[in-house]
């Protein structure tokens, strides 16, 4: 850690510098505001409308016109990167060159296979901790599944993740409509799920086989005469070093589903599931109260599923679209910044693996073949 990394009392106010305050950046701002002894000191956000919205959640922050100007602001304790995906690597490098503070960087860590080497070089020399934002780890029902999966399953042999959700929302400049900016849907959206696979199975992937396409969403949209090329559905199978198998099902035209994420882990002793509702703000009011997340344990002997509701504090739930997870993630990151934990939960290596798995899925779909992860890691 650098001398600017906090190693002081937890009562000291932590000051964030923030790069990017679009839709997700504003979710971060709302959750930072819920945490004690935090403030936002400076924000770099080029879009005027997004600056105005961000100012509502961080009224004391100063707005600057560049990353360089943000890094010149005194008294910053940490940085948060919530810019478009394709900017993350260059912004991390700019920070390293001028003021290496602790960083929380949104997923995906990078978007192009060629960036993997740049991330390796950055990781080898950056003197402060970097935490890759993988909110889905911190959804309370998912965290409960991860905590109990070993005992409930006797060791996971099969892991299935299903996300049935709404289409991509509109972003500033419509950057999320094109693979060259997002890395592709299975990088942009699904790196969360590939991270969960590695975490739950405690193993690295060997190969990926996938199929998918663009069937429904964005087909009638054009931007500068160009039609979006992002995929809206697909299946991904992953084979892991320890012999476990995992599958992802993604559908981005299924927002009518009661639960947005359904995760199932199965082993010789039984099965455990997590059911996670989508954003509260999208639940139709005429249907009454929105669904509550659940964890379901189904042992083989004695048979009989056990259903447990996993409620989230309404204030935390309303501060974002990720079942309260952004709040819990920031709480952990602040402990890291304060020196109360020695390492981030989600390392640069974790972030790299999640992207490589997504890139392998995209390649498998495009080339209609199984893709070995060694093709992307450069290992035998």
Short mmCIF file of the C-alpha atoms (twelve columns), coordinates in Angstrom:
data_MODEL
# 
_entry.id   MODEL 
# 
loop_
_atom_site.group_PDB 
_atom_site.id 
_atom_site.type_symbol 
_atom_site.label_atom_id 
_atom_site.label_alt_id 
_atom_site.label_comp_id 
_atom_site.label_asym_id 
_atom_site.label_seq_id 
_atom_site.Cartn_x 
_atom_site.Cartn_y 
_atom_site.Cartn_z 
_atom_site.pdbx_PDB_model_num 
ATOM 1   C CA . UNK A 1   0.000   0.000   0.000   1 
ATOM 2   C CA . UNK A 2   1.101   3.584   -0.618  1 
ATOM 3   C CA . UNK A 3   1.446   6.182   2.104   1 
ATOM 4   C CA . UNK A 4   -1.934  7.560   0.979   1 
ATOM 5   C CA . UNK A 5   -3.692  4.295   1.794   1 
ATOM 6   C CA . UNK A 6   -5.712  4.606   4.966   1 
ATOM 7   C CA . UNK A 7   -4.303  2.815   7.965   1 
ATOM 8   C CA . UNK A 8   -6.198  4.875   10.492  1 
ATOM 9   C CA . UNK A 9   -9.253  4.723   12.715  1 
ATOM 10  C CA . UNK A 10  -12.465 3.532   11.088  1 
ATOM 11  C CA . UNK A 11  -14.119 6.734   12.307  1 
ATOM 12  C CA . UNK A 12  -12.077 8.808   9.881   1 
ATOM 13  C CA . UNK A 13  -14.053 9.962   6.838   1 
ATOM 14  C CA . UNK A 14  -13.065 8.182   3.628   1 
ATOM 15  C CA . UNK A 15  -13.047 10.436  0.562   1 
ATOM 16  C CA . UNK A 16  -13.744 8.940   -2.862  1 
ATOM 17  C CA . UNK A 17  -12.703 10.201  -6.251  1 
ATOM 18  C CA . UNK A 18  -15.047 8.879   -8.932  1 
ATOM 19  C CA . UNK A 19  -14.523 8.352   -12.645 1 
ATOM 20  C CA . UNK A 20  -17.869 8.056   -14.422 1 
ATOM 21  C CA . UNK A 21  -21.326 8.758   -13.006 1 
ATOM 22  C CA . UNK A 22  -23.801 7.304   -15.461 1 
ATOM 23  C CA . UNK A 23  -26.530 4.908   -14.357 1 
ATOM 24  C CA . UNK A 24  -24.244 2.505   -12.475 1 
ATOM 25  C CA . UNK A 25  -22.107 5.314   -11.132 1 
ATOM 26  C CA . UNK A 26  -25.192 6.868   -9.575  1 
ATOM 27  C CA . UNK A 27  -26.025 3.542   -7.923  1 
ATOM 28  C CA . UNK A 28  -22.563 3.608   -6.377  1 
ATOM 29  C CA . UNK A 29  -23.152 7.179   -5.176  1 
ATOM 30  C CA . UNK A 30  -26.448 6.238   -3.521  1 
ATOM 31  C CA . UNK A 31  -24.798 3.370   -1.674  1 
ATOM 32  C CA . UNK A 32  -21.729 5.344   -0.609  1 
ATOM 33  C CA . UNK A 33  -24.152 7.840   0.931   1 
ATOM 34  C CA . UNK A 34  -25.615 5.057   3.090   1 
ATOM 35  C CA . UNK A 35  -22.251 4.228   4.626   1 
ATOM 36  C CA . UNK A 36  -20.994 6.114   7.636   1 
ATOM 37  C CA . UNK A 37  -17.888 8.308   7.495   1 
ATOM 38  C CA . UNK A 38  -17.703 8.524   3.711   1 
ATOM 39  C CA . UNK A 39  -17.842 11.394  1.266   1 
ATOM 40  C CA . UNK A 40  -17.283 11.985  -2.435  1 
ATOM 41  C CA . UNK A 41  -14.569 14.563  -2.984  1 
ATOM 42  C CA . UNK A 42  -14.336 14.758  -6.772  1 
ATOM 43  C CA . UNK A 43  -16.084 13.392  -9.863  1 
ATOM 44  C CA . UNK A 44  -14.973 13.205  -13.477 1 
ATOM 45  C CA . UNK A 45  -18.034 12.776  -15.710 1 
ATOM 46  C CA . UNK A 46  -17.990 14.307  -19.220 1 
ATOM 47  C CA . UNK A 47  -21.765 14.218  -19.800 1 
ATOM 48  C CA . UNK A 48  -23.638 17.290  -18.528 1 
ATOM 49  C CA . UNK A 49  -26.904 15.458  -17.792 1 
ATOM 50  C CA . UNK A 50  -25.111 12.746  -15.814 1 
ATOM 51  C CA . UNK A 51  -23.170 15.417  -13.873 1 
ATOM 52  C CA . UNK A 52  -26.437 17.080  -12.894 1 
ATOM 53  C CA . UNK A 53  -27.924 13.793  -11.708 1 
ATOM 54  C CA . UNK A 54  -24.765 12.836  -9.827  1 
ATOM 55  C CA . UNK A 55  -24.754 16.181  -8.021  1 
ATOM 56  C CA . UNK A 56  -28.066 15.241  -6.395  1 
ATOM 57  C CA . UNK A 57  -26.378 12.284  -4.651  1 
ATOM 58  C CA . UNK A 58  -23.003 13.913  -3.979  1 
ATOM 59  C CA . UNK A 59  -23.735 17.618  -3.411  1 
ATOM 60  C CA . UNK A 60  -20.337 18.332  -1.831  1 
ATOM 61  C CA . UNK A 61  -18.292 16.854  -4.686  1 
ATOM 62  C CA . UNK A 62  -16.349 19.037  -7.075  1 
ATOM 63  C CA . UNK A 63  -16.616 18.207  -10.770 1 
ATOM 64  C CA . UNK A 64  -13.460 18.151  -12.872 1 
ATOM 65  C CA . UNK A 65  -12.777 17.909  -16.588 1 
ATOM 66  C CA . UNK A 66  -10.233 15.089  -16.709 1 
ATOM 67  C CA . UNK A 67  -8.757  12.184  -14.799 1 
ATOM 68  C CA . UNK A 68  -5.568  14.190  -14.406 1 
ATOM 69  C CA . UNK A 69  -7.511  16.988  -12.723 1 
ATOM 70  C CA . UNK A 70  -9.287  14.503  -10.480 1 
ATOM 71  C CA . UNK A 71  -5.965  13.038  -9.367  1 
ATOM 72  C CA . UNK A 72  -4.788  16.543  -8.473  1 
ATOM 73  C CA . UNK A 73  -7.586  16.928  -5.911  1 
ATOM 74  C CA . UNK A 74  -6.045  16.645  -2.441  1 
ATOM 75  C CA . UNK A 75  -7.368  14.429  0.347   1 
ATOM 76  C CA . UNK A 76  -8.649  11.598  -1.854  1 
ATOM 77  C CA . UNK A 77  -8.326  8.243   -0.115  1 
ATOM 78  C CA . UNK A 78  -9.531  5.925   -2.886  1 
ATOM 79  C CA . UNK A 79  -10.848 5.849   -6.432  1 
ATOM 80  C CA . UNK A 80  -13.888 4.295   -8.085  1 
ATOM 81  C CA . UNK A 81  -13.947 3.630   -11.844 1 
ATOM 82  C CA . UNK A 82  -17.450 3.362   -13.337 1 
ATOM 83  C CA . UNK A 83  -16.684 4.471   -16.893 1 
ATOM 84  C CA . UNK A 84  -17.567 2.598   -20.117 1 
ATOM 85  C CA . UNK A 85  -15.912 -0.828  -20.269 1 
ATOM 86  C CA . UNK A 86  -13.376 -0.040  -22.971 1 
ATOM 87  C CA . UNK A 87  -11.902 2.824   -20.914 1 
ATOM 88  C CA . UNK A 88  -10.957 0.813   -17.823 1 
ATOM 89  C CA . UNK A 89  -7.438  -0.283  -18.832 1 
ATOM 90  C CA . UNK A 90  -6.260  3.146   -20.002 1 
ATOM 91  C CA . UNK A 91  -7.687  4.774   -16.881 1 
ATOM 92  C CA . UNK A 92  -5.989  2.305   -14.553 1 
ATOM 93  C CA . UNK A 93  -2.722  3.011   -16.359 1 
ATOM 94  C CA . UNK A 94  -3.237  6.768   -15.994 1 
ATOM 95  C CA . UNK A 95  -3.831  6.360   -12.268 1 
ATOM 96  C CA . UNK A 96  -0.716  4.183   -11.919 1 
ATOM 97  C CA . UNK A 97  1.363   6.820   -13.655 1 
ATOM 98  C CA . UNK A 98  0.293   9.675   -11.412 1 
ATOM 99  C CA . UNK A 99  -1.280  8.707   -8.090  1 
ATOM 100 C CA . UNK A 100 -1.715  5.010   -7.244  1 
ATOM 101 C CA . UNK A 101 -4.526  5.017   -4.697  1 
ATOM 102 C CA . UNK A 102 -6.704  2.016   -3.755  1 
ATOM 103 C CA . UNK A 103 -9.190  1.400   -6.577  1 
ATOM 104 C CA . UNK A 104 -12.594 -0.205  -6.960  1 
ATOM 105 C CA . UNK A 105 -13.013 -0.767  -10.703 1 
ATOM 106 C CA . UNK A 106 -16.289 -1.856  -12.255 1 
ATOM 107 C CA . UNK A 107 -16.556 -5.006  -14.307 1 
ATOM 108 C CA . UNK A 108 -15.550 -6.031  -16.878 1 
ATOM 109 C CA . UNK A 109 -11.908 -5.344  -16.162 1 
ATOM 110 C CA . UNK A 110 -11.111 -5.183  -19.890 1 
ATOM 111 C CA . UNK A 111 -12.771 -5.896  -23.246 1 
ATOM 112 C CA . UNK A 112 -10.108 -7.138  -25.654 1 
ATOM 113 C CA . UNK A 113 -7.856  -10.229 -25.414 1 
ATOM 114 C CA . UNK A 114 -4.871  -7.997  -26.094 1 
ATOM 115 C CA . UNK A 115 -5.582  -6.101  -22.873 1 
ATOM 116 C CA . UNK A 116 -4.806  -9.157  -20.738 1 
ATOM 117 C CA . UNK A 117 -1.062  -8.521  -20.975 1 
ATOM 118 C CA . UNK A 118 -1.549  -4.891  -19.987 1 
ATOM 119 C CA . UNK A 119 -3.482  -5.995  -16.907 1 
ATOM 120 C CA . UNK A 120 -0.703  -8.441  -15.996 1 
ATOM 121 C CA . UNK A 121 1.872   -5.645  -16.221 1 
ATOM 122 C CA . UNK A 122 -0.331  -3.319  -14.198 1 
ATOM 123 C CA . UNK A 123 -0.903  -5.941  -11.490 1 
ATOM 124 C CA . UNK A 124 2.815   -6.660  -11.216 1 
ATOM 125 C CA . UNK A 125 3.735   -3.060  -10.441 1 
ATOM 126 C CA . UNK A 126 0.727   -1.291  -8.906  1 
ATOM 127 C CA . UNK A 127 1.535   -0.592  -5.256  1 
ATOM 128 C CA . UNK A 128 -2.014  -0.174  -3.882  1 
ATOM 129 C CA . UNK A 129 -4.917  -2.649  -3.704  1 
ATOM 130 C CA . UNK A 130 -7.367  -2.981  -6.592  1 
ATOM 131 C CA . UNK A 131 -10.810 -4.530  -6.086  1 
ATOM 132 C CA . UNK A 132 -12.799 -5.563  -9.181  1 
ATOM 133 C CA . UNK A 133 -16.510 -4.818  -8.703  1 
ATOM 134 C CA . UNK A 134 -18.444 -8.091  -8.971  1 
ATOM 135 C CA . UNK A 135 -21.727 -7.165  -7.298  1 
ATOM 136 C CA . UNK A 136 -23.397 -10.533 -7.743  1 
ATOM 137 C CA . UNK A 137 -21.107 -12.123 -5.129  1 
ATOM 138 C CA . UNK A 138 -22.726 -9.846  -2.538  1 
ATOM 139 C CA . UNK A 139 -26.398 -10.415 -3.294  1 
ATOM 140 C CA . UNK A 140 -27.549 -11.824 0.068   1 
ATOM 141 C CA . UNK A 141 -29.128 -15.030 -1.355  1 
ATOM 142 C CA . UNK A 142 -26.071 -15.666 -3.527  1 
ATOM 143 C CA . UNK A 143 -23.745 -15.051 -0.588  1 
ATOM 144 C CA . UNK A 144 -25.810 -17.513 1.458   1 
ATOM 145 C CA . UNK A 145 -25.573 -20.128 -1.298  1 
ATOM 146 C CA . UNK A 146 -21.814 -19.659 -1.564  1 
ATOM 147 C CA . UNK A 147 -21.475 -19.970 2.217   1 
ATOM 148 C CA . UNK A 148 -23.504 -23.176 2.477   1 
ATOM 149 C CA . UNK A 149 -22.884 -24.893 -0.870  1 
ATOM 150 C CA . UNK A 150 -20.114 -27.169 0.377   1 
ATOM 151 C CA . UNK A 151 -22.136 -28.581 3.242   1 
ATOM 152 C CA . UNK A 152 -25.404 -28.705 1.302   1 
ATOM 153 C CA . UNK A 153 -23.982 -30.490 -1.739  1 
ATOM 154 C CA . UNK A 154 -21.043 -32.430 -0.345  1 
ATOM 155 C CA . UNK A 155 -18.930 -30.740 -3.008  1 
ATOM 156 C CA . UNK A 156 -20.416 -29.122 -6.107  1 
ATOM 157 C CA . UNK A 157 -20.351 -31.292 -9.235  1 
ATOM 158 C CA . UNK A 158 -22.846 -29.315 -11.330 1 
ATOM 159 C CA . UNK A 159 -23.546 -25.587 -11.211 1 
ATOM 160 C CA . UNK A 160 -26.287 -23.910 -13.248 1 
ATOM 161 C CA . UNK A 161 -26.904 -20.171 -13.482 1 
ATOM 162 C CA . UNK A 162 -29.948 -18.751 -15.257 1 
ATOM 163 C CA . UNK A 163 -30.585 -15.078 -15.835 1 
ATOM 164 C CA . UNK A 164 -33.912 -14.133 -17.430 1 
ATOM 165 C CA . UNK A 165 -33.979 -10.358 -17.527 1 
ATOM 166 C CA . UNK A 166 -34.754 -7.113  -19.337 1 
ATOM 167 C CA . UNK A 167 -32.816 -5.813  -22.377 1 
ATOM 168 C CA . UNK A 168 -29.795 -3.573  -22.019 1 
ATOM 169 C CA . UNK A 169 -30.846 -0.118  -20.846 1 
ATOM 170 C CA . UNK A 170 -29.874 3.084   -22.606 1 
ATOM 171 C CA . UNK A 171 -26.425 4.438   -21.741 1 
ATOM 172 C CA . UNK A 172 -24.703 7.724   -22.563 1 
ATOM 173 C CA . UNK A 173 -23.639 7.677   -26.199 1 
ATOM 174 C CA . UNK A 174 -25.231 4.227   -26.623 1 
ATOM 175 C CA . UNK A 175 -21.830 2.607   -26.123 1 
ATOM 176 C CA . UNK A 176 -23.409 -0.555  -24.721 1 
ATOM 177 C CA . UNK A 177 -24.981 -1.384  -28.074 1 
ATOM 178 C CA . UNK A 178 -21.713 -2.499  -29.698 1 
ATOM 179 C CA . UNK A 179 -19.292 -5.354  -29.054 1 
ATOM 180 C CA . UNK A 180 -16.241 -3.187  -29.686 1 
ATOM 181 C CA . UNK A 181 -17.101 -1.078  -26.634 1 
ATOM 182 C CA . UNK A 182 -18.579 -3.710  -24.312 1 
ATOM 183 C CA . UNK A 183 -16.439 -6.735  -25.112 1 
ATOM 184 C CA . UNK A 184 -19.671 -8.496  -26.106 1 
ATOM 185 C CA . UNK A 185 -22.722 -9.408  -24.046 1 
ATOM 186 C CA . UNK A 186 -21.053 -12.460 -22.523 1 
ATOM 187 C CA . UNK A 187 -18.210 -10.235 -21.293 1 
ATOM 188 C CA . UNK A 188 -20.226 -7.147  -20.347 1 
ATOM 189 C CA . UNK A 189 -23.125 -8.909  -18.665 1 
ATOM 190 C CA . UNK A 190 -21.923 -12.394 -17.880 1 
ATOM 191 C CA . UNK A 191 -18.473 -11.880 -16.393 1 
ATOM 192 C CA . UNK A 192 -20.404 -11.734 -13.087 1 
ATOM 193 C CA . UNK A 193 -21.558 -15.305 -13.591 1 
ATOM 194 C CA . UNK A 194 -18.214 -16.645 -14.728 1 
ATOM 195 C CA . UNK A 195 -16.703 -15.114 -11.596 1 
ATOM 196 C CA . UNK A 196 -19.323 -16.921 -9.497  1 
ATOM 197 C CA . UNK A 197 -18.498 -20.200 -11.241 1 
ATOM 198 C CA . UNK A 198 -14.807 -20.009 -10.361 1 
ATOM 199 C CA . UNK A 199 -15.592 -18.884 -6.834  1 
ATOM 200 C CA . UNK A 200 -18.169 -21.608 -6.125  1 
ATOM 201 C CA . UNK A 201 -16.223 -24.430 -7.772  1 
ATOM 202 C CA . UNK A 202 -12.804 -23.335 -6.459  1 
ATOM 203 C CA . UNK A 203 -11.262 -24.256 -9.781  1 
ATOM 204 C CA . UNK A 204 -10.179 -22.677 -13.065 1 
ATOM 205 C CA . UNK A 205 -11.893 -23.349 -16.408 1 
ATOM 206 C CA . UNK A 206 -10.411 -25.541 -19.092 1 
ATOM 207 C CA . UNK A 207 -12.784 -25.074 -22.021 1 
ATOM 208 C CA . UNK A 208 -15.976 -23.325 -23.028 1 
ATOM 209 C CA . UNK A 209 -18.646 -24.351 -25.502 1 
ATOM 210 C CA . UNK A 210 -21.417 -21.886 -26.270 1 
ATOM 211 C CA . UNK A 211 -24.190 -20.928 -28.630 1 
ATOM 212 C CA . UNK A 212 -26.146 -17.708 -28.772 1 
ATOM 213 C CA . UNK A 213 -27.380 -14.893 -30.937 1 
ATOM 214 C CA . UNK A 214 -29.419 -11.735 -31.371 1 
ATOM 215 C CA . UNK A 215 -33.038 -12.788 -31.763 1 
ATOM 216 C CA . UNK A 216 -35.240 -9.985  -30.408 1 
ATOM 217 C CA . UNK A 217 -33.520 -6.940  -28.928 1 
ATOM 218 C CA . UNK A 218 -32.281 -3.795  -30.708 1 
ATOM 219 C CA . UNK A 219 -33.045 -5.151  -34.196 1 
ATOM 220 C CA . UNK A 220 -34.856 -1.949  -35.206 1 
ATOM 221 C CA . UNK A 221 -32.251 0.421   -33.734 1 
ATOM 222 C CA . UNK A 222 -29.518 2.243   -35.638 1 
ATOM 223 C CA . UNK A 223 -26.782 4.550   -34.397 1 
ATOM 224 C CA . UNK A 224 -24.900 6.519   -37.020 1 
ATOM 225 C CA . UNK A 225 -26.336 4.152   -39.611 1 
ATOM 226 C CA . UNK A 226 -25.022 1.103   -37.722 1 
ATOM 227 C CA . UNK A 227 -27.202 -1.589  -36.156 1 
ATOM 228 C CA . UNK A 228 -26.276 -2.917  -32.703 1 
ATOM 229 C CA . UNK A 229 -24.384 -6.209  -32.754 1 
ATOM 230 C CA . UNK A 230 -24.752 -7.253  -29.107 1 
ATOM 231 C CA . UNK A 231 -26.243 -10.678 -28.417 1 
ATOM 232 C CA . UNK A 232 -29.436 -11.102 -26.405 1 
ATOM 233 C CA . UNK A 233 -29.498 -14.803 -25.523 1 
ATOM 234 C CA . UNK A 234 -27.321 -17.873 -25.278 1 
ATOM 235 C CA . UNK A 235 -26.136 -20.977 -23.472 1 
ATOM 236 C CA . UNK A 236 -22.597 -21.511 -22.186 1 
ATOM 237 C CA . UNK A 237 -21.088 -24.797 -20.936 1 
ATOM 238 C CA . UNK A 238 -17.833 -24.692 -18.963 1 
ATOM 239 C CA . UNK A 239 -15.542 -27.598 -18.075 1 
ATOM 240 C CA . UNK A 240 -13.351 -27.029 -15.001 1 
ATOM 241 C CA . UNK A 241 -9.980  -28.445 -13.970 1 
ATOM 242 C CA . UNK A 242 -11.451 -30.275 -10.967 1 
ATOM 243 C CA . UNK A 243 -13.974 -32.104 -13.139 1 
ATOM 244 C CA . UNK A 244 -16.978 -29.955 -12.197 1 
ATOM 245 C CA . UNK A 245 -19.317 -28.716 -14.916 1 
ATOM 246 C CA . UNK A 246 -21.139 -25.401 -15.096 1 
ATOM 247 C CA . UNK A 247 -23.804 -23.939 -17.356 1 
ATOM 248 C CA . UNK A 248 -25.104 -20.437 -17.968 1 
ATOM 249 C CA . UNK A 249 -28.430 -19.598 -19.583 1 
ATOM 250 C CA . UNK A 250 -28.949 -15.952 -20.505 1 
ATOM 251 C CA . UNK A 251 -32.121 -14.450 -21.959 1 
ATOM 252 C CA . UNK A 252 -32.431 -10.673 -22.184 1 
ATOM 253 C CA . UNK A 253 -36.042 -10.567 -23.316 1 
ATOM 254 C CA . UNK A 254 -37.630 -12.266 -20.308 1 
ATOM 255 C CA . UNK A 255 -38.331 -9.418  -17.881 1 
ATOM 256 C CA . UNK A 256 -41.719 -10.932 -17.061 1 
ATOM 257 C CA . UNK A 257 -40.091 -13.610 -14.922 1 
ATOM 258 C CA . UNK A 258 -40.731 -13.603 -11.162 1 
ATOM 259 C CA . UNK A 259 -37.051 -14.173 -10.433 1 
ATOM 260 C CA . UNK A 260 -34.248 -12.688 -12.506 1 
ATOM 261 C CA . UNK A 261 -31.420 -14.971 -11.365 1 
ATOM 262 C CA . UNK A 262 -31.718 -18.643 -10.456 1 
ATOM 263 C CA . UNK A 263 -28.568 -20.441 -9.300  1 
ATOM 264 C CA . UNK A 264 -28.460 -24.175 -8.626  1 
ATOM 265 C CA . UNK A 265 -25.530 -26.139 -7.151  1 
ATOM 266 C CA . UNK A 266 -25.706 -29.949 -6.955  1 
ATOM 267 C CA . UNK A 267 -23.418 -32.551 -5.405  1 
ATOM 268 C CA . UNK A 268 -23.544 -36.062 -3.943  1 
ATOM 269 C CA . UNK A 269 -25.387 -34.918 -0.792  1 
ATOM 270 C CA . UNK A 270 -27.989 -32.659 -2.321  1 
ATOM 271 C CA . UNK A 271 -28.902 -29.431 -4.024  1 
ATOM 272 C CA . UNK A 272 -28.994 -25.765 -2.995  1 
ATOM 273 C CA . UNK A 273 -30.599 -22.945 -4.985  1 
ATOM 274 C CA . UNK A 274 -30.711 -19.156 -4.834  1 
ATOM 275 C CA . UNK A 275 -33.596 -17.233 -6.406  1 
ATOM 276 C CA . UNK A 276 -33.040 -13.504 -6.849  1 
ATOM 277 C CA . UNK A 277 -35.716 -11.014 -7.966  1 
ATOM 278 C CA . UNK A 278 -34.928 -8.257  -10.444 1 
ATOM 279 C CA . UNK A 279 -34.784 -4.536  -9.659  1 
ATOM 280 C CA . UNK A 280 -37.580 -3.447  -7.341  1 
ATOM 281 C CA . UNK A 281 -38.314 -0.378  -9.483  1 
ATOM 282 C CA . UNK A 282 -39.310 -2.615  -12.408 1 
ATOM 283 C CA . UNK A 283 -41.848 -4.701  -10.451 1 
ATOM 284 C CA . UNK A 284 -45.433 -3.791  -11.527 1 
ATOM 285 C CA . UNK A 285 -47.272 -2.129  -8.656  1 
ATOM 286 C CA . UNK A 286 -50.571 -3.834  -9.543  1 
ATOM 287 C CA . UNK A 287 -48.987 -7.179  -8.646  1 
ATOM 288 C CA . UNK A 288 -48.494 -6.101  -5.056  1 
ATOM 289 C CA . UNK A 289 -45.260 -6.418  -3.112  1 
ATOM 290 C CA . UNK A 290 -42.237 -7.520  -5.133  1 
ATOM 291 C CA . UNK A 291 -40.926 -11.049 -4.570  1 
ATOM 292 C CA . UNK A 292 -38.403 -11.728 -1.834  1 
ATOM 293 C CA . UNK A 293 -35.204 -13.632 -2.573  1 
ATOM 294 C CA . UNK A 294 -35.060 -17.262 -1.502  1 
ATOM 295 C CA . UNK A 295 -32.544 -19.980 -0.775  1 
ATOM 296 C CA . UNK A 296 -33.803 -23.558 -1.156  1 
ATOM 297 C CA . UNK A 297 -31.964 -26.562 0.275   1 
ATOM 298 C CA . UNK A 298 -32.908 -30.003 -1.110  1 
ATOM 299 C CA . UNK A 299 -31.005 -32.864 0.561   1 
ATOM 300 C CA . UNK A 300 -31.101 -36.322 -0.992  1 
ATOM 301 C CA . UNK A 301 -31.650 -37.950 2.386   1 
ATOM 302 C CA . UNK A 302 -33.962 -37.209 4.018   1 
ATOM 303 C CA . UNK A 303 -35.857 -35.751 1.072   1 
ATOM 304 C CA . UNK A 304 -37.747 -32.521 1.548   1 
ATOM 305 C CA . UNK A 305 -36.904 -29.042 0.249   1 
ATOM 306 C CA . UNK A 306 -36.423 -26.306 2.819   1 
ATOM 307 C CA . UNK A 307 -37.272 -22.781 1.638   1 
ATOM 308 C CA . UNK A 308 -35.760 -19.753 3.373   1 
ATOM 309 C CA . UNK A 309 -36.608 -16.182 2.450   1 
ATOM 310 C CA . UNK A 310 -33.636 -13.792 2.395   1 
ATOM 311 C CA . UNK A 311 -35.019 -10.260 2.798   1 
ATOM 312 C CA . UNK A 312 -32.897 -7.158  2.291   1 
ATOM 313 C CA . UNK A 313 -33.271 -3.927  4.247   1 
ATOM 314 C CA . UNK A 314 -35.646 -1.783  2.117   1 
ATOM 315 C CA . UNK A 315 -33.375 1.263   2.258   1 
ATOM 316 C CA . UNK A 316 -30.453 -0.743  0.889   1 
ATOM 317 C CA . UNK A 317 -32.687 -2.490  -1.653  1 
ATOM 318 C CA . UNK A 318 -33.931 0.823   -3.031  1 
ATOM 319 C CA . UNK A 319 -30.399 2.207   -3.423  1 
ATOM 320 C CA . UNK A 320 -29.719 0.138   -6.539  1 
ATOM 321 C CA . UNK A 321 -30.717 -2.590  -8.955  1 
ATOM 322 C CA . UNK A 322 -28.615 -5.444  -7.561  1 
ATOM 323 C CA . UNK A 323 -30.517 -6.801  -4.546  1 
ATOM 324 C CA . UNK A 324 -28.512 -4.694  -2.096  1 
ATOM 325 C CA . UNK A 325 -25.154 -6.043  -3.201  1 
ATOM 326 C CA . UNK A 326 -23.536 -2.710  -4.085  1 
ATOM 327 C CA . UNK A 327 -23.863 -1.615  -0.461  1 
ATOM 328 C CA . UNK A 328 -22.243 -4.776  0.917   1 
ATOM 329 C CA . UNK A 329 -19.470 -4.589  -1.674  1 
ATOM 330 C CA . UNK A 330 -18.624 -1.013  -0.684  1 
ATOM 331 C CA . UNK A 331 -18.608 -1.963  2.976   1 
ATOM 332 C CA . UNK A 332 -15.917 -4.541  2.237   1 
ATOM 333 C CA . UNK A 333 -13.959 -2.147  0.031   1 
ATOM 334 C CA . UNK A 334 -13.921 0.450   2.803   1 
ATOM 335 C CA . UNK A 335 -12.485 -2.136  5.181   1 
ATOM 336 C CA . UNK A 336 -9.705  -2.685  2.648   1 
ATOM 337 C CA . UNK A 337 -9.048  1.052   2.302   1 
ATOM 338 C CA . UNK A 338 -8.931  1.423   6.081   1 
ATOM 339 C CA . UNK A 339 -6.400  -1.382  6.368   1 
ATOM 340 C CA . UNK A 340 -8.820  -3.695  8.185   1 
ATOM 341 C CA . UNK A 341 -8.362  -6.451  5.621   1 
ATOM 342 C CA . UNK A 342 -5.215  -7.377  3.764   1 
ATOM 343 C CA . UNK A 343 -6.549  -8.113  0.275   1 
ATOM 344 C CA . UNK A 344 -9.574  -7.440  -1.937  1 
ATOM 345 C CA . UNK A 345 -12.291 -10.073 -2.219  1 
ATOM 346 C CA . UNK A 346 -12.111 -9.861  -6.008  1 
ATOM 347 C CA . UNK A 347 -8.558  -9.587  -7.289  1 
ATOM 348 C CA . UNK A 348 -7.245  -8.465  -10.652 1 
ATOM 349 C CA . UNK A 349 -6.658  -12.147 -11.418 1 
ATOM 350 C CA . UNK A 350 -10.309 -12.907 -10.639 1 
ATOM 351 C CA . UNK A 351 -11.384 -10.067 -12.895 1 
ATOM 352 C CA . UNK A 352 -9.097  -11.280 -15.660 1 
ATOM 353 C CA . UNK A 353 -10.421 -14.859 -15.535 1 
ATOM 354 C CA . UNK A 354 -14.027 -13.640 -15.689 1 
ATOM 355 C CA . UNK A 355 -13.312 -11.643 -18.847 1 
ATOM 356 C CA . UNK A 356 -11.365 -14.468 -20.495 1 
ATOM 357 C CA . UNK A 357 -14.273 -16.857 -19.914 1 
ATOM 358 C CA . UNK A 358 -16.646 -14.347 -21.508 1 
ATOM 359 C CA . UNK A 359 -14.333 -13.834 -24.460 1 
ATOM 360 C CA . UNK A 360 -14.085 -17.613 -24.879 1 
ATOM 361 C CA . UNK A 361 -17.894 -17.833 -24.923 1 
ATOM 362 C CA . UNK A 362 -18.120 -15.084 -27.541 1 
ATOM 363 C CA . UNK A 363 -15.485 -16.843 -29.660 1 
ATOM 364 C CA . UNK A 364 -17.198 -20.208 -29.308 1 
ATOM 365 C CA . UNK A 365 -20.473 -18.730 -30.550 1 
ATOM 366 C CA . UNK A 366 -18.820 -16.962 -33.481 1 
ATOM 367 C CA . UNK A 367 -16.677 -19.931 -34.564 1 
ATOM 368 C CA . UNK A 368 -19.126 -22.708 -33.611 1 
ATOM 369 C CA . UNK A 369 -16.604 -24.769 -31.694 1 
ATOM 370 C CA . UNK A 370 -15.332 -25.484 -28.221 1 
ATOM 371 C CA . UNK A 371 -12.667 -22.983 -27.126 1 
ATOM 372 C CA . UNK A 372 -9.792  -23.982 -24.856 1 
ATOM 373 C CA . UNK A 373 -8.951  -21.285 -22.306 1 
ATOM 374 C CA . UNK A 374 -5.308  -21.897 -23.148 1 
ATOM 375 C CA . UNK A 375 -5.996  -20.153 -26.474 1 
ATOM 376 C CA . UNK A 376 -6.565  -16.954 -24.526 1 
ATOM 377 C CA . UNK A 377 -4.077  -17.414 -21.686 1 
ATOM 378 C CA . UNK A 378 -1.221  -18.496 -23.968 1 
ATOM 379 C CA . UNK A 379 -0.539  -21.591 -21.857 1 
ATOM 380 C CA . UNK A 380 -0.369  -25.228 -22.924 1 
# 
